[in-house]
Amino acid sequence: MRLQLEDRLREIYEELPQSERLLADLLMDFPGVLVTHSIPELVKQANTSNAAATRLVKRLGYTNVQEIRKQVRQARVEGSPRYLNTFVHDTLDFESGVKQHVESEIQNLLYSFGALGEGTLTEIVAALGKARNVWVVGYGNSHMPAMYLRQQLIQLREHVEVLPRPGQAIEKDLSDLGRSDMIIVIGFRRRNEIRYKLLKYAKNVGAHSLYVTDHSESKTAGLANWTIRCRVQSTSLFDSYISGYSILNYICASLSDQLGRAASERLGQAEKLHELLGDE
């Protein structure tokens, strides 16, 4: 994503005095810091002054820094990697950087599981066990966790598919979606309108629906039977999906417990096929 801020900085860069150029360099490398840090913190990091920052904001055509922050905040919500990145981890030594990373991952897990109620989990697992067909949908960055979920579920029950398939439209696959089916939509960051339309369609035809998304998602009211928000915050420019994978794993483990002997027998049959086919 390119914002007006980036374009304007490049347009006026050559004419900037050194005091403003120091801050411009920082903003071009780490535009996301406009949300995570105050102006005094930024000018200190850039080794310039508050007056230079004020002049730069006006030279860029903004009334105040809040106008810029509004644009940057929206870019972060949409998951743009450049705007999620900050310079914080660059200033840390190895041990401190690793500690910060691990602590961030732990907080993601605690936040995500803390928002998952026991009643919600019980209902989701029950629906997974009863559904005739289970469709798992994931676009972009969400396709890999969708594939992961499908691979775990297919070990426990039949009729589990992941969409979209390569080179295929999903309309034909979902044409007979009905009340006895379940659809799971994975929607981390960079969400597209197809996901919302799918969930609305599932609701119209009476299918059970689960929406697994991240903590920045706001368009969830009435979309699905259940919504799980996973925190994907990171200390780097890349989102972390560890909490999402962990929750999907926990759902599958809970389904295995519920299915009991049926799941065990299916897994046993799969192991026999592994031995027969010599698949390591």
N, C-alpha and C positions, 0 to 999 in steps of 0.2 A: 504494500500500500504506500502510495506517495501522497503526502499532504502538501498543502500550500506552503507550510512552513519550510519544508525541504527545498522546494522550488525557489522560494524567495531568498533563502540563505545562499543558494548557488548564484542567483542573479546579482546579488549585491556584494558578494564576498570580496571581490577585488577592490572595491571602494571603501571597505571597512577600515577604520583606524585600528591599530594593534590592540588597544584595550577591548574593543568589541569583537575583534577577530578571535581572540583567545576563547571567549564564551561561544562564539559561533562554531569553532572547531569542536568543542565539547558537545554541542547540541547536534551537530551533523553526525558525530560518532555514536552518541547515546541519546537520541531524542526522547526516550521514555523517562529520563530523569526529571523532566519538567513536571511530572506527576508525583514522583517519589521523593523529590528533594525541594527544599525551599530555595528562593533566589539567593539569600545570603550563603547557603551551603554551596550552591553552584558557582557563585563568583569566587568563593574561597578555593574550590577545586580548580577553577580555571585561572586562578591567580590574577583576578581583575577586580573591578569595583561595582558597587550597586548602581552608581551613576551610569557606568558603561552598559549595564544590563538594561536599565530604563531606556537609554538611547537606542539600543539594539531592538528592543520590543517595538518602539515607535517607528524605527526605520523599516521594520518588517511589515508595517501597516496595521498593527494591532493596537487597540485602545489600551489594553493592559494584558498582563501575563495570564489572567484567567481565561481569556479568549483562546490562547494557545493551548492551555491545559485541557480545555474542553475537547478540542480536536484530538489531542494526544490520548486523552482518557478513552475516547471512543475507539481509537485505533488499538489500544490495549485490550479493550473488551472484545474486539473482533479477532484478537489473537495474532496480530501482526508481530512477527518475531523481533523486528528492529525496535519496536516500541515496548516490548517486554524486557529487552536487555538493558542493564545498567552497568555503570563502571565499578560497582561495589566489589564484585568478586575479583576484579583485577588488582585491587589494592591489598589482598590477603595473601599470606604465605600458604604453603600447601596444607598444613594441618588445620589451619583456621578455615581455609576454603572447603575442605572435606567436611569439617564439623558443621559449617553453615549449611552445606548441601544436605547432609544427613538429617539435621534438625528440621530443615524445610520439608523433607520427605515424611518425617514422622508427623509433623503438623498436618500435612495433607491427609495422612491416614486417619489421624485422630479426628480431624474436622469431618471427613467424609463418613466414617463409621458412626460418629456421634450424631449425624443427621439421619441415619438409617434406623427407623423405628422397628421394634420387634414385630409389631402387627403388620407393617408394610412387608417385611421380609417373608413372614408366614403366608400372606396372601399371594405374593409373587411366586413363591415356591409351589404353592398349591395349584396355581394356574398353569405353571410349567408342567406339572405332573399330569394334568388333565387334558391339556390342549391336544387337538387332533394333529395340527401342524404348528411348528414354531418357525417364524421367519425372523432372521436377524439382519438388520439393515445398517450399513455404515458407509458413508462417503468420505473421501479424502483421508485425513488423519484418523478418522473413526473406522476405517475399513479393517485395519489390523486387529483392534480389540473385538470387532464383530466376528472376524475369523477365529480369534482365540475362543470366544464364547461358544461359537458353533462347534469347535473341535472338542470342547469339554462336554457340552450337552449331548452330542451324538454318541458319546461313550455310555450315556445313561439312558437314552430313550431314542426312539426312531422319529423320522420325519422332522428333521431340523435342517434348515437351509440358510445360507448367507446370501444377501443381495447387496449391490447389483453384481451379477455375473459378468465376466469379461465379454465385451461385445454384445451384451444382451440388454434389452429394456426390461424393466421390472413389472410393467403393466400386465403382461401375460402371466407372469408367475403369481401375481396377487389377484388375478381376476376372480378366483373362487374363494377369496378370503371371507370368512364368515364367523358366526357366533362361537363356533367350537374351536377357533384358531387363536393364536397369540402372535403378536408382532412386537419385536424389541428393536427400538431405534437408538443407535449410538450416535450422539451428536456433540462431540468435543470441538469447541472453537469453530471458526470458519464455517458456521452453520449456513445451510442453504434452505430455500423455501420448500424444497421437495420434502424435507423431513417433516415440516409442519403439516403439509398437505397429506402426507401418508398417515400421520397420527389422526388427523381429522377424518380421513376416509375410514380408518379402522374403527373409529368411534361411531361413524354413521352406519357401518355394517354390523356392529355389535361385537367385534373381535376385542379380546383383551389386549391392552397395550402397555408397554413399559418404555419410558424414555430415560436413558442414561446420558447425562450431560455434565457440564462443568458448572462451577459456582457462579460464573458470570452470566449464565442464561437467565433471561427474564420472561420469555414468552412461553410459559408453561401452564398458565391457568386454564383448566378444563381440557387440556390437550390429550392427556393419557390417564389411564386408570392409576398408574403409579409413576412418579418421577423421582429419580435418584440423582442428586447433585454431587459430583466428585470435585474436590479441590485439586487443581492442576498447576498450582503456583510453583515457580522455580527460581533459583538464584542465577540462572543463565538466560539466554535468549530462547531456549527451548522449553516448551511446556513439559511437565512431568505427568505421565499417565499411570504411575505406580498405584495410586489409590483406586483408579478405575479398574485396572486389572485385578487388584486385590478384592474389590467388592464383587466383581464377576466371578472370581474364583470361589468366594465365600457362598455366593448364591448357588453355584454348582455343587459345592460340598453339602450344602443344606438339602438340595434336591436329592443327592445320593442317599443321605440319611433317611429322607422320607420314603424313597422308593424301596429301600432295603434290599431284600433278596432279588427283586426284579433287576435292579441296577447291577448287583453283584454277578448275576447269571449272564447279563449282557457283556459285562467286562470280561468274564471268564471265556465267553465265546470268542471275543475279539482276541484274547491271548492265544487261543487255539489256532486262529487264523494266522497270527504272527508267526507261530511255530511252523505251521504248514507252508507258509509262503517264504519263510526264511527272512522275514523283514526285521532288521535290527532296530 
